[in-house]
């Protein structure tokens, strides 16, 4: 579990949201309108790209004991209490999805989020994102704070030219099964179906720029969460 904080006050908001790629039968939940047939996880198709797209992004963190903000690199070691944030600037309009996966098999959705509805800048945490506008996750002047649950953590950054209904419907389905505490349904399918798809089409520049071609656009960075 991660928490938000502002520069003045910690906002203890749980963001424990798991995304799971579920089989077709898992989506047939009439009371939430999810009875559309869907492909098996290894057959999922994502939004197509007709041309090369670019989006600049960066990860930074600040140690709990103070000091300046530092760039986060793949393989870095962070500690419980450290704060971190994400910044990105799309070169064209599209849809961004950011998830964080930890060693306890929990997947948290960091963007988009409705956690800040009612604040002046809540629309900056929603899709679609606009070209040449800089976005801050969880928000300008806010940060995530690492809790006491240690282990390897991975941030997955997705960009699509078009809305990705598969990701969004998987999220809604998980909320439904989580409410029912239906662990069998939650655990039936791997969560990496989207992450693994199209990896060969990715080129990254030290976590600062993502250039994608093909049907999928995703970048991942892993860090060690220590006590």
C-alpha positions in Angstrom: 0.0 0.0 0.0 1.2 3.5 -0.8 0.1 6.8 0.5 -0.1 10.3 -0.9 1.4 13.3 0.8 1.6 17.1 0.1 4.4 19.3 1.1 2.3 20.4 4.1 0.3 17.3 5.1 0.3 13.6 4.5 -2.9 12.4 2.9 -3.4 8.8 3.8 -5.3 7.6 0.8 -5.2 3.9 -0.1 -4.5 3.2 -3.7 -4.6 -0.6 -3.5 -6.2 -1.3 -6.9 -5.2 -4.5 -8.7 -5.6 -5.0 -12.5 -6.0 -8.6 -13.6 -6.4 -9.9 -17.2 -9.5 -12.1 -16.8 -10.9 -14.8 -19.1 -14.1 -14.2 -21.1 -16.3 -15.9 -18.5 -15.0 -13.7 -15.8 -16.6 -10.6 -17.4 -20.1 -12.0 -17.4 -21.4 -10.0 -14.4 -24.8 -8.7 -15.4 -25.3 -6.4 -12.4 -22.3 -4.3 -13.5 -22.8 -4.6 -17.2 -19.8 -6.7 -18.0 -21.4 -9.5 -20.1 -19.6 -8.7 -23.3 -17.5 -11.6 -24.7 -13.7 -11.0 -24.4 -10.7 -12.9 -25.7 -8.4 -15.0 -23.5 -5.4 -13.1 -22.0 -3.0 -14.2 -24.6 -5.3 -13.1 -27.4 -6.0 -9.6 -26.1 -5.5 -6.9 -28.8 -4.6 -3.4 -27.8 -5.0 -0.1 -29.5 -3.2 0.2 -32.8 -0.6 2.8 -33.7 -0.5 4.2 -37.2 2.8 6.1 -36.6 5.6 6.6 -34.2 4.6 8.3 -30.9 6.7 10.1 -28.3 6.2 10.9 -24.7 8.7 12.3 -22.2 8.6 11.1 -18.6 10.7 10.8 -15.5 10.7 9.3 -12.1 12.1 11.0 -9.0 12.3 10.3 -5.3 13.3 12.0 -2.1 14.7 10.2 0.9 12.7 10.3 4.1 15.6 11.9 6.0 15.6 14.9 3.7 17.8 16.2 0.9 17.1 17.1 -2.7 14.9 15.1 -5.1 16.8 12.5 -7.1 16.2 10.9 -10.4 15.0 7.3 -10.0 16.8 4.7 -12.2 16.2 1.1 -12.8 17.5 -1.0 -9.9 17.6 1.9 -7.4 17.1 1.1 -3.7 14.4 3.1 -1.8 13.4 2.8 1.8 10.1 2.8 3.7 9.1 6.4 4.2 10.8 7.7 1.0 8.6 9.7 -1.3 8.5 9.5 -5.1 6.6 11.0 -8.0 6.2 10.7 -11.8 6.2 13.4 -14.4 5.3 13.1 -18.1 4.7 15.3 -21.1 2.9 13.7 -24.1 3.9 14.9 -27.6 0.4 14.1 -28.7 -3.0 13.5 -27.1 -3.7 10.0 -25.9 -4.4 7.7 -22.9 -1.9 7.0 -20.2 -2.2 4.2 -17.6 0.4 3.8 -14.9 0.5 0.8 -12.5 2.8 -0.3 -9.7 3.3 -4.0 -9.0 5.0 -5.2 -5.8 6.5 -8.5 -4.6 3.3 -9.3 -2.7 1.4 -9.6 -6.1 -0.5 -6.4 -5.6 -1.1 -4.0 -8.5 -1.9 -0.4 -7.8 -3.3 2.0 -10.4 -1.5 5.3 -10.1 -3.0 7.0 -13.2 -5.7 7.8 -14.0 -7.3 8.3 -10.6 -10.4 9.9 -9.2 -8.9 10.3 -5.7 -8.6 14.1 -6.1 -12.1 14.9 -7.3 -13.1 18.1 -5.6 -9.7 19.7 -5.8 -8.7 22.4 -8.2 -6.4 20.1 -10.3 -8.3 16.8 -10.2 -8.8 16.9 -14.0 -5.0 16.5 -14.4 -5.3 13.0 -13.0 -7.7 11.8 -15.7 -7.6 10.6 -19.3 -7.4 11.6 -22.1 -4.1 13.4 -21.7 -3.4 16.5 -23.8 -0.4 17.1 -26.1 2.5 19.3 -24.7 0.9 19.5 -21.3 3.0 18.4 -18.3 1.4 16.0 -15.8 2.5 15.2 -12.3 1.5 11.9 -10.6 0.0 11.9 -8.0 -0.2 15.7 -8.5 1.8 18.9 -8.5 3.1 19.3 -4.9 2.1 15.8 -4.0 4.1 12.5 -3.7 3.6 8.8 -3.0 5.2 7.5 0.2 6.5 3.9 0.5 4.8 2.0 3.3 6.4 -0.8 5.5 5.8 -3.6 3.0 9.2 -4.3 1.5 10.3 -6.1 -1.6 10.8 -5.5 -5.4 8.4 -3.0 -6.9 7.9 -2.3 -10.6 6.3 0.8 -12.3 4.6 0.1 -15.6 3.9 3.1 -17.9 1.5 2.6 -20.8 0.6 5.1 -23.5 -2.1 4.5 -26.2 -3.3 6.8 -28.9 -6.8 5.5 -28.3 -8.7 4.5 -25.1 -7.9 0.9 -24.1 -11.2 -0.7 -23.0 -9.6 -4.0 -22.1 -7.5 -2.4 -19.3 -10.5 -0.4 -18.0 -12.9 -3.3 -18.1 -10.4 -5.6 -16.3 -10.2 -2.9 -13.6 -13.9 -2.7 -13.2 -14.3 -6.5 -13.1 -11.6 -6.7 -10.4 -13.4 -4.2 -8.3 -16.6 -6.3 -8.6 -14.8 -9.6 -7.6 -12.9 -7.8 -4.8 -16.1 -6.6 -3.4 -17.4 -10.2 -3.4 -14.0 -11.4 -2.1 -13.9 -13.9 -5.0 -10.3 -14.8 -4.8 -10.6 -17.7 -7.3 -11.7 -15.3 -10.0 -9.1 -12.7 -9.1 -6.2 -15.3 -9.2 -7.3 -17.1 -12.4 -5.2 -15.2 -14.9 -1.7 -13.6 -15.0 -1.6 -9.9 -14.7 1.2 -9.5 -17.2 -0.8 -10.0 -20.4 -0.6 -6.3 -21.3 2.9 -5.8 -19.9 4.4 -8.6 -22.0 2.6 -7.7 -25.2 4.7 -5.7 -27.6 7.8 -5.5 -25.5 10.1 -5.8 -28.6 8.6 -2.6 -30.0 9.9 -0.5 -27.1 12.9 1.8 -27.1 13.7 3.7 -24.0 16.3 6.3 -23.2 17.3 5.9 -19.6 13.7 6.2 -18.4 13.3 9.7 -19.8 11.7 9.2 -23.2 9.6 6.4 -24.7 9.3 5.9 -28.4 6.9 3.2 -29.5 5.9 1.5 -32.8 3.4 -1.3 -33.3 0.4 -2.1 -31.2 1.7 -1.5 -27.7 3.6 1.2 -25.9 4.9 0.4 -22.4 8.0 1.0 -20.3 8.9 -0.5 -17.0 11.3 0.4 -14.2 12.0 -1.7 -11.1 13.4 -0.6 -7.7 14.1 -2.4 -4.4 11.9 -1.3 -1.5 14.0 -1.8 1.7 13.1 -1.2 5.4 
